[in-house]
Every structure is written in structure tokens, then in C-alpha cells.
Amino acid sequence: MVFCSCMKRISIVIIRLFLISWFCIYCANATPATDGQNIKLTTASTNDSLLILKSLLKSSASYNPDSCIFYSKLAIDIATRSNDSLSLAELSNYLGNAYFNVAHYDKALEYSYNALKIYQQLNNEIGLAKTLNNIGLIYEIVGDFDQAEQKFILALEIWEKVKAKLPDDVEIKKIHPHIYNNIGILYSNHNQQDKAMKYYDKALILSEESNDKNIKSLILLNIGLVFSKEEKYYEALAFLLKSRGIIAGLNSKDKIANIDNNIGDIYLKLKNYNTAKKYFLSGLTLAKEINANELLKNAYEGLYEVNKEVGNHKEALEYQTLFIELKDSIYSLQSKTRIADLEHGFNMEMKESEIKLLQSERKLLQVHLKSGRTIQLILIGGMIILIFVVIIISFQTSQKRRAYRQLVKKNVEIANHEDSFIPPLKPEQETTDIFSEEIFKKKYLNSSLSEEKKLELSQIIKSIMEGDKPYLNTDFTLANLANRSGVGKSYVSQIINEKFDKNFNAWVNEYRIKEARKMITDPANRNLTIEGIANSVGFSSKSSFNAAFRLYTGVTPSFYFKSVK
């Protein structure tokens, strides 16, 4: 067994080295083809590479999350280069699941939402249902009942429609019981055991139809946990042992570790401490092998309880320390905040996209109207020209006002939600201005700042701007910000350029306009003038305020002011 395990690890290392070597060659040759034949070869190579990586992902998902993360990132890069949206969504889900298995829930949610956005664009119902189910699991484990229930129910509704269209599809039959099982877990964890059992019973019937041993084992485990919560420990043990018997032959270490931890918990409640310790140690060993932090945390907690009960105070203290350290790292405040931000961020991105769409429509409308008016001036003479010009101008004005009113409405929605939402800073986010990105790369090529230090400084600067709001002072400068943050001016400028993709003035103006937008939206400020608001948010002149406001919101301050009255 030890020899087999070593050979498996050596094989993984060899495959990784091969993939890294291949990937370097792929990147070096990723240049435009000069003829049709080269294009076909490049495409074939890319498709084959993705198939290999997806196969490795499936084989490593249940026993080696670290490898799964490695392969997923490699495959995502290839899918991005080849504009393969469907593969990109699928791979984002793989990466989200891998991060979920190692208890990095904020990362898991980030990549799951990336997949969700792509599936929405593709109108892919199967992908939407799977991803919503994954997102529901994340919210369930971090304790957000409402979000978890919402996502599970929505996933179930979509999946019912898909199943009605494809009733005999084998893969669809396999996914269906998973969603029912997850809803059952949700209700069980919130002490609604009768409701949970209804979903478990339905899931068990569906698992029999699909002949899926993995999900059947999981459902039996969860039914056992319901009996455990009702203090029917021997009935619970029967279900858990049956679950373990099914899954034992499938080499699914994460599931076996989970079952062993739960069996250990039941023996602990039955005061059979030796047997409980045996199962907790088994769960601990398996969890360490696959780096499954959540399972590792549960094993530590169980071993702490067992050793405390039998009077092994030294071992109890050791396991308690390990449990607390791991729990704190998994459920840190920063991680919880980021999870909440990602949900808000997804909703706000949709609204920001609507504003951009409206702005594009307005510009397109202006082009069409101008073109139409020019043609009419050439073709129609005299009084007929005058009449048509009046009609066109009236229509144009009406359309413009309608478009502006829509812009105002969307801006008001965003202004009302800005206090509860701060978009998460992504240090790896790509700039949309390729020219600016290249300038910044060359400019800071020899910078001594590491990526970790850049992220730390960007958080400090962002905290100062959003907490103290120094930009409200008209005399606010880069030097002021540098003094407040205790960092040199050149470093502050670099962070703003690289992490916020803006120069200092544009970045500060964005904060000021957001503040002005909130002030104008607030009914309590209706007695203020536009000039007064401009001065309040840090602008030294009305003209510069007008220009910045229109650039950011799409409308003038005076129109916005009148529209929200």
C-alpha cells in the first residue's frame, strides 16, 4: 500500500512537470498562425490539452484538491486564450469546488460566481443549475440560511425544467438527487428535521433511479445524522455504517473521512471512547492526505472531546489548539466579509452593466437621429423641411430625456446601495486599457514591492479613502494620502496605477462623484445648490465638477438634481 501511494505521488509529479513543460512551449508558440493549416494545428492542440486537463481534474478531484487547483488554473488559462466560454465556465466550477474542499470559501464563491455569469450569458440551464447548487452549498456551510435556500430552490426549479425536456438523460438523473439532498441538509442544520426527511426520501428514490452509489451513500449519511440529532444513536449508527460500506469501494477519501468523523461523533455520544477515537483518527489521516481543512477541523474537535472525556489532558489541549487555529483560519472575519461582498458585487455588476448598455443605446440613438436629420435636410425643402426638423428634434429630445431618466434611475439605485457594498479588490484583475497596462508595467518594472505588499498597501489606502474620506478636502493631494498611509508618494502612486487602474486625479474624482451622487439622491439635501455640493465633495470649481459628474454618471448634475426631486 505504501509503495502504491508513493508511485501515485511520483506519477502526479511527473505529469505536472510534463504539463509545465508543455505549457511553456504552448505559451511561447501562442502567436497568430500564418496560414489555415497552422490554425487547424493550434486549435487541435488546444482542444486535446483541455481534454487531458479535464480528465486529470476528474481523477484528482476527490483525493487531491491541490492538484485539482493546479490543473484547473492551467486549463482556465488555455480556455481563456482560445475564447472557449463553455470550458471556462466548467473549469471555474472545478476550481470553485477544489477551493471548497480545502475550506477557502471566499475563493470558492468567487470562481462559482464567475461560472454563473458565463452560463447566464450562454443561457445554459444545466450549467446554471449545477452552479447555483454549488453556491448554495457554500452559503450553507458559512451559515447564511436565506442565501443558501434561495440558491437551492432556484437550482431545483431550473433542474425540474431540464429534466422535463430530457427525462431519460443519465447525467441529468444523477444530478437531480444531489439538489434534493442539499436542501435536506439545509433544513436539518436549522432543526427542521421533518422537512429535511421529506427531501432526503425524495433524494433516495432518485438515487435508486440513477444507480449513483456516491449520492446514495451521502443521503444515507444525512438520514443517519437526523437520527443522531433526535438522540436515536443506534439507528443513526446503522445508517452511517451502511453509508460507509457503499462508499468504501469507490476510493473517495473525502467522503470516507466525513463518514468516519460522524461515526466517531456517535460513538462519543454513546461513551464508547476507544471506538470513537479510532474513527476520528481515521478521518484525520484521510483529511490530511487530501488537505481537506473542514474535515481536518472536525477530526481535531472530535479527538479533543474524546481525550477530554478520558482524562488525557495533554492530548486534549493539543487537539483543542489545532482545532481553534484551523477554525479561525477558515472562518476569519476577512473571509466572511469577502463572501458577503461577492454576493453584493454580483448584483451590482448587473446594474452597472445596465447603465453601460443604456449609455451605449443613447449614443447609438444620437448617431441615428443625427444621420436621419441630415438626410431629411438634403431631400426636403421649404416648410416641409422645417416641419420634419421640428418633429425630429422633439423626438430626439424625448428619447434623450427618456435615456437620461433611465440613467438617473440606475444611478439612484447604485447610490442607495453603496453603503452596504464595497466591491472586493482583486489584485489579479486585468485592466481594460492595454496601452495603460503596458506603460505601468514598464514604469514599475524595477519596483521593489512584492505582490503581497502591493495588496496590503492597496487595502490600507482603500481603507483610508473609504473610512476618513480625505478626498472631501479640496486641497487633498497625493502627498496628503502618502502622509496618512505612512508610505512614500511613489509607492502610493504605483498602487493606484496598478491596483485601481487609474491615475491619482481620476481615482479621487471617482470617489468624489460617488459622494456627490449620494448627496443629491438624499431628500435632506434638496436645499443645496450644485455648486455647494461640488465644494462639499472636494471640487474647487463647478466646471470641473460638471465634467467629472457627466463622465461618471452619463448625465449632467443639473439634470440629475431635477430628476430626483
C-alpha positions in Angstrom: 0.0 0.0 0.0 2.8 2.4 0.8 4.6 1.5 -2.4 1.3 2.2 -4.4 0.9 5.5 -2.6 4.5 6.6 -3.4 4.1 5.6 -7.1 0.9 7.6 -7.3 2.6 10.7 -6.0 5.6 10.2 -8.3 3.2 9.9 -11.2 1.5 13.1 -10.3 4.8 14.9 -10.1 5.9 13.6 -13.5 2.6 14.6 -15.0 2.9 18.1 -13.5 6.4 18.5 -14.9 5.2 17.4 -18.3 2.3 19.8 -18.2 4.5 22.7 -17.1 7.0 22.0 -19.9 4.2 21.7 -22.4 2.5 24.9 -21.2 5.8 26.8 -21.6 6.0 25.6 -25.1 2.4 26.4 -25.7 2.8 30.0 -24.4 6.0 30.5 -26.5 4.2 29.4 -29.7 0.8 31.1 -29.0 1.3 33.6 -31.9 -1.1 34.2 -34.8 -0.9 31.5 -37.5 0.3 32.4 -40.9 -1.9 30.0 -42.8 -5.0 27.8 -42.5 -3.0 24.7 -41.7 -1.3 26.3 -38.7 -4.6 27.5 -37.4 -6.0 24.0 -37.5 -3.0 22.5 -35.7 -3.1 25.1 -33.0 -6.9 24.5 -32.5 -6.4 20.8 -32.3 -3.6 21.1 -29.8 -5.7 23.4 -27.6 -8.7 21.0 -27.6 -6.5 18.0 -26.8 -4.8 19.9 -24.0 -8.2 20.8 -22.4 -9.4 17.2 -22.7 -6.3 15.9 -20.9 -6.5 18.5 -18.2 -10.3 17.9 -17.7 -9.5 14.2 -17.3 -6.8 14.9 -14.7 -9.3 17.2 -12.9 -11.9 14.4 -12.6 -9.3 11.9 -11.4 -7.8 14.2 -8.8 -11.0 16.0 -7.5 -11.8 13.6 -4.7 -8.3 12.8 -3.3 -6.0 15.7 -4.2 -7.6 19.2 -4.1 -4.2 20.8 -4.5 -3.6 19.0 -7.8 -7.1 19.9 -8.9 -6.4 23.6 -8.2 -3.2 23.4 -10.2 -4.8 21.7 -13.2 -7.8 24.0 -13.1 -5.7 27.2 -13.3 -3.7 25.8 -16.1 -6.8 24.8 -18.1 -8.5 28.1 -17.4 -5.6 29.9 -19.0 -5.9 27.8 -22.1 -9.6 28.2 -22.3 -9.3 32.0 -21.9 -6.7 32.1 -24.7 -8.9 30.1 -27.1 -12.1 32.1 -26.1 -13.8 28.8 -25.1 -16.5 30.2 -22.9 -18.2 26.9 -22.1 -15.0 25.3 -21.0 -14.1 28.4 -19.0 -17.4 28.1 -17.1 -16.9 24.4 -16.4 -13.3 24.9 -15.3 -14.3 27.8 -13.0 -16.7 25.4 -11.3 -14.0 22.8 -10.9 -11.7 25.4 -9.3 -14.5 26.6 -7.1 -15.2 23.0 -5.9 -11.5 22.5 -5.2 -11.3 25.6 -3.1 -14.4 24.5 -1.3 -12.8 21.2 -0.4 -9.9 22.9 1.2 -12.3 25.3 3.0 -11.3 28.5 1.1 -14.9 29.6 0.9 -14.4 33.1 -0.4 -12.3 31.8 -3.3 -14.8 29.0 -3.9 -17.6 31.6 -4.1 -15.6 33.9 -6.4 -15.0 31.2 -9.1 -18.5 29.9 -8.8 -19.9 33.3 -9.5 -17.5 33.6 -12.5 -19.0 30.4 -13.8 -22.6 31.6 -13.1 -22.1 34.8 -15.1 -20.7 32.8 -18.1 -23.6 30.3 -18.0 -26.1 33.2 -17.9 -24.5 34.7 -21.0 -24.7 31.3 -22.7 -28.2 30.7 -21.5 -27.0 27.2 -20.4 -29.7 25.9 -18.0 -27.7 22.7 -16.9 -24.7 24.8 -16.1 -26.8 27.4 -14.2 -28.5 24.7 -12.0 -25.2 23.0 -11.2 -23.5 26.3 -10.3 -26.4 27.6 -8.2 -26.3 24.3 -6.3 -22.5 24.8 -5.6 -23.1 28.4 -4.5 -25.9 27.2 -2.2 -23.5 24.7 -0.6 -21.0 27.5 0.2 -23.7 29.7 1.8 -25.0 26.7 3.7 -21.6 25.9 5.3 -20.8 29.5 6.2 -24.2 29.8 7.9 -26.2 32.1 5.5 -29.5 30.2 5.5 -31.5 32.6 3.4 -29.0 32.8 0.6 -28.5 29.0 0.6 -32.2 28.3 0.5 -32.7 30.8 -2.3 -29.9 29.3 -4.4 -31.0 25.7 -3.8 -34.7 26.3 -4.7 -33.7 28.2 -7.8 -31.4 25.4 -8.9 -34.2 22.8 -8.3 -36.7 24.9 -10.3 -34.3 25.0 -13.3 -33.4 21.4 -12.9 -37.0 20.3 -13.0 -37.4 22.1 -16.3 -34.3 20.5 -17.7 -35.4 17.0 -16.6 -38.9 17.6 -18.2 -37.1 18.3 -21.5 -34.6 15.3 -21.2 -36.3 12.7 -19.0 -34.0 9.8 -20.0 -30.7 11.6 -19.8 -28.4 9.6 -17.5 -26.2 12.6 -16.3 -29.3 14.7 -15.5 -30.7 11.9 -13.5 -27.5 11.8 -11.4 -27.5 15.5 -10.5 -31.2 15.6 -9.5 -30.9 13.8 -6.2 -27.9 16.0 -5.2 -30.0 19.1 -5.1 -32.8 17.4 -3.0 -30.1 16.1 -0.7 -28.5 19.6 -0.2 -31.9 21.1 0.6 -32.4 18.4 3.1 -29.0 19.2 4.7 -30.0 22.9 4.9 -33.3 22.2 6.8 -31.6 19.6 9.0 -28.9 22.1 10.1 -31.7 24.5 11.0 -33.6 22.0 13.2 -36.4 21.4 10.7 -35.9 17.6 10.7 -39.4 16.6 9.3 -38.9 18.9 6.3 -35.3 17.6 5.9 -36.5 14.0 5.8 -39.0 14.7 3.0 -36.2 15.9 0.8 -33.9 13.0 1.8 -36.7 10.5 1.0 -37.2 12.1 -2.4 -33.4 12.2 -3.0 -33.1 8.5 -2.0 -35.7 7.5 -4.6 -34.0 9.5 -7.3 -30.6 8.0 -6.4 -32.0 4.5 -6.9 -33.2 5.5 -10.3 -29.8 6.9 -11.3 -27.9 4.0 -9.7 -25.4 6.5 -8.3 -23.6 5.0 -5.2 -21.9 8.3 -4.3 -25.0 10.2 -3.7 -26.8 7.2 -2.2 -24.1 6.9 0.4 -24.3 10.6 1.2 -28.1 10.5 1.6 -27.8 7.6 4.0 -25.2 9.5 6.0 -27.5 12.5 6.2 -30.5 10.4 7.3 -28.3 9.0 10.0 -27.4 12.5 11.2 -31.1 13.3 11.5 -31.5 10.2 13.9 -28.4 11.4 15.8 -29.9 14.9 16.3 -33.0 13.1 17.7 -30.7 11.1 20.0 -31.5 7.8 18.3 -27.9 6.9 18.2 -28.1 3.2 17.3 -30.5 3.9 14.4 -28.1 6.6 13.3 -25.1 4.3 13.5 -26.9 1.7 11.3 -27.3 4.3 8.5 -23.8 5.6 8.8 -22.2 2.1 8.7 -24.3 1.3 5.7 -23.2 4.5 4.0 -19.6 3.7 4.7 -20.0 0.2 3.2 -21.2 1.7 0.0 -18.5 4.3 -0.4 -15.6 2.2 0.8 -15.1 0.6 -2.5 -15.1 3.8 -4.5 -11.8 5.2 -3.1 -13.4 8.6 -2.2 -11.2 9.8 0.6 -13.1 12.9 1.4 -16.5 11.1 1.7 -14.9 8.3 3.9 -13.2 10.9 6.1 -16.6 12.7 6.6 -18.4 9.5 7.4 -15.7 8.4 9.9 -15.8 11.7 11.7 -19.6 11.4 12.1 -19.4 7.7 13.2 -16.7 8.8 15.8 -19.2 11.5 17.0 -21.9 9.0 17.6 -19.6 6.6 19.5 -18.5 9.6 21.5 -22.1 10.3 22.5 -22.5 6.6 23.3 -19.4 7.0 25.6 -17.6 4.3 23.6 -14.4 6.4 23.6 -11.9 3.9 22.2 -14.0 3.2 19.1 -14.8 6.9 18.7 -11.0 7.7 18.8 -10.3 5.0 16.1 -12.8 6.6 13.7 -11.7 10.2 14.4 -8.0 9.2 13.8 -9.1 7.5 10.5 -10.9 10.7 9.5 -7.8 12.8 10.5 -5.4 10.6 8.4 -7.6 10.8 5.3 -8.3 14.6 5.7 -4.5 15.2 5.9 -3.8 13.2 2.8 -6.2 15.3 0.7 -5.7 18.6 2.6 -9.4 18.9 3.4 -9.4 21.6 6.1 -13.1 21.4 7.1 -12.8 17.6 7.7 -9.5 18.1 9.4 -11.1 20.7 11.7 -13.9 18.2 12.6 -11.4 15.4 13.3 -9.4 17.7 15.6 -12.6 18.7 17.5 -13.6 15.1 17.9 -10.2 14.0 19.2 -10.2 16.9 21.7 -13.6 15.8 23.1 -12.5 12.1 23.3 -9.3 12.9 25.1 -11.0 15.3 27.5 -13.6 12.7 28.5 -10.9 10.0 29.2 -8.7 12.4 31.1 -5.8 12.7 28.6 -5.5 16.4 29.2 -2.2 16.9 27.3 -3.5 15.4 24.1 -6.9 17.2 24.6 -5.1 20.5 24.8 -3.0 19.7 21.7 -6.1 18.8 19.6 -8.1 21.8 21.0 -5.3 24.2 19.9 -5.2 22.7 16.4 -8.9 22.9 16.2 -9.1 26.5 17.2 -6.3 27.6 14.9 -7.8 25.9 11.9 -11.3 27.1 12.7 -10.1 30.7 13.0 -8.2 30.5 9.6 -11.3 29.1 7.9 -13.9 31.4 9.4 -11.9 34.6 9.6 -13.7 38.0 9.6 -12.0 38.9 6.4 -13.2 35.8 4.6 -16.8 36.3 5.8 -16.7 39.9 4.6 -15.4 38.9 1.2 -18.2 36.3 0.9 -20.8 39.0 1.6 -19.1 41.4 -0.8 -19.1 38.8 -3.6 -22.9 38.4 -3.4 -23.4 42.2 -3.5 -20.8 42.5 -6.2 -22.6 40.1 -8.5 -25.9 42.0 -8.2 -24.2 45.4 -8.6 -22.2 44.3 -11.6 -25.5 43.5 -13.3 -26.8 47.1 -12.6 -23.6 48.7 -13.7 -23.8 46.7 -17.0 -27.3 48.0 -17.4 -26.1 51.6 -17.1 -23.3 51.0 -19.7 -25.9 49.4 -22.0 -28.2 52.4 -21.7 -25.3 54.8 -22.3 -24.4 52.8 -25.5 -28.0 52.9 -26.6 -28.2 56.6 -26.0 -25.0 57.2 -28.1 -26.3 54.9 -30.9 -29.6 56.7 -30.9 -27.9 60.1 -31.2 -25.9 58.9 -34.2 -29.1 57.5 -35.9 -31.0 60.7 -35.2 -28.3 63.0 -36.5 -27.9 60.9 -39.6 -31.7 60.9 -40.2 -31.9 64.7 -39.7 -29.1 65.3 -42.2 -30.7 63.2 -44.9 -34.0 65.0 -44.4 -32.4 68.5 -44.7 -30.9 67.5 -48.0 -34.0 65.8 -49.5 -36.9 68.0 -48.2 -37.2 71.7 -48.9 -39.1 74.7 -47.6 -41.8 74.4 -45.0 -41.8 70.6 -45.2 -38.1 70.6 -44.1 -38.9 72.9 -41.2 -41.8 70.7 -40.0 -39.8 67.5 -40.2 -36.9 69.1 -38.4 -39.2 70.2 -35.6 -40.6 66.7 -35.3 -37.2 65.1 -35.3 -35.8 67.4 -32.7 -38.9 66.8 -30.5 -38.5 63.1 -30.8 -34.7 63.3 -30.2 -35.2 65.4 -27.1 -37.9 63.0 -25.8 -35.7 59.9 -26.4 -32.7 61.6 -24.9 -34.7 62.5 -21.8 -36.0 59.0 -21.5 -32.5 57.6 -21.8 -31.2 60.2 -19.3 -34.0 59.3 -16.9 -33.1 55.6 -17.1 -29.5 56.5 -16.3 -30.6 58.6 -13.4 -32.8 55.7 -12.1 -29.9 53.3 -12.3 -27.5 55.7 -10.6 -30.0 56.3 -7.8 -30.2 52.5 -7.2 -26.5 52.3 -7.0 -26.2 55.3 -4.7 -28.8 53.7 -2.3 -26.7 50.5 -2.1 -23.2 51.9 -2.0 -23.1 52.0 1.8 -23.7 48.2 2.0 -21.5 47.2 -0.8 -17.8 47.8 -1.4 -16.6 45.8 -4.4 -13.8 43.3 -3.4 -10.4 44.4 -4.6 -8.9 41.8 -6.9 -5.2 42.2 -7.1 -5.0 40.0 -10.2 -7.8 41.8 -12.1 -6.9 42.7 -15.7 -7.0 46.3 -17.0 -9.2 47.0 -20.0 -6.7 49.6 -21.2 -3.9 47.6 -22.7 -1.9 50.7 -23.5 -2.0 51.9 -19.9 -1.2 48.4 -18.6 2.0 48.3 -20.7 3.0 51.7 -19.6 2.5 50.8 -15.9 4.5 47.5 -16.4 7.4 49.4 -17.9 7.2 52.2 -15.4 7.3 49.9 -12.4 9.4 47.1 -13.8 12.1 47.6 -11.2 9.8 48.2 -8.3 10.9 46.5 -5.0 7.2 45.9 -4.0 6.1 42.3 -3.9 2.6 41.3 -4.9 1.7 40.6 -1.3 3.0 44.1 -0.2 1.1 45.7 -3.0 -2.1 44.0 -1.9 -1.5 45.1 1.8 -0.8 48.7 0.8 -3.9 48.8 -1.5 -6.1 47.7 1.4 -4.6 50.4 3.6 -5.1 53.1 1.0 -8.6 52.0 0.3 -9.5 51.9 4.0 -8.3 55.5 4.4 -10.3 56.7 1.4 -13.5 54.9 2.5 -13.1 55.5 6.2 -11.8 59.0 6.6 -12.9 60.4 3.3 -10.0 62.8 2.9 -10.9 63.4 -0.7 -13.7 65.7 0.5 -11.0 68.3 1.2 -10.3 70.5 -2.0 -6.6 70.6 -1.0 -6.3 66.8 -0.9 -3.1 65.7 -2.8 -1.1 62.6 -3.4 1.3 63.8 -0.7 -1.5 64.0 1.8 -2.5 60.4 1.1 1.1 59.3 1.4 1.4 61.0 4.8 -1.8 59.4 6.1 -0.8 55.9 4.9 2.8 56.2 6.1 4.0 55.2 2.6 6.2 57.1 0.1 4.5 59.0 -2.7 6.0 56.9 -5.4 4.6 53.7 -3.8 1.2 55.2 -3.3 1.1 56.3 -7.0 2.2 52.9 -8.1 -0.5 51.1 -6.1 -3.2 53.4 -7.5 -1.9 52.9 -11.0 -1.5 49.1 -10.8 -4.3 48.0 -8.4 -7.0 50.6 -9.3 -6.0 51.0 -12.9 -6.3 54.8 -12.8 -4.2 57.9 -12.3 -4.5 59.7 -8.9 -6.8 62.5 -10.2 -9.3 60.2 -11.9 -9.3 57.9 -8.9 -10.0 60.7 -6.4 -12.7 62.2 -8.7 -14.5 58.8 -8.8 -14.8 58.9 -5.0 -16.0 62.5 -5.1 -18.7 61.9 -7.7 -20.0 58.8 -5.8 -20.3 61.0 -2.7 -22.0 63.8 -4.7 -24.4 61.3 -6.2 -25.4 60.1 -2.7 -25.8 63.7 -1.5 -28.1 64.7 -4.5 -30.1 61.5 -4.1 -30.7 62.2 -0.3 -34.0 64.2 0.1 -32.5 66.0 3.1 -30.1 67.9 0.7 -32.6 69.3 -1.7 -32.0 72.8 -0.4 -28.3 72.7 -1.5 -27.1 74.1 -4.8 -25.0 72.2 -7.3 -22.0 74.5 -6.6 -22.5 73.9 -2.9 -22.4 70.1 -3.4 -19.4 70.4 -5.6 -17.5 72.2 -2.9 -18.7 69.7 -0.2 -17.2 66.8 -2.1 -13.9 68.4 -2.8 -14.1 70.1 -6.2 -12.6 73.6 -6.4 -14.6 74.6 -9.4 -18.1 74.0 -10.7 -16.9 73.3 -14.3 -14.5 70.5 -13.3 -17.3 69.0 -11.2 -19.8 69.1 -14.1 -17.3 67.4 -16.4 -16.4 64.7 -13.9 -20.1 64.1 -12.9 -21.2 63.6 -16.6 -18.2 61.4 -17.3 -19.0 59.0 -14.4 -22.9 59.0 -14.4 -23.7 59.8 -18.0 -25.9 62.8 -17.2 -25.3 66.4 -16.1 -25.6 67.4 -12.4 -28.5 69.8 -13.1 -30.5 67.1 -14.9 -29.8 64.5 -12.2 -30.7 67.1 -9.5 -34.0 67.9 -11.2 -34.8 64.2 -11.9 -34.5 63.0 -8.2 -36.7 65.8 -6.8 
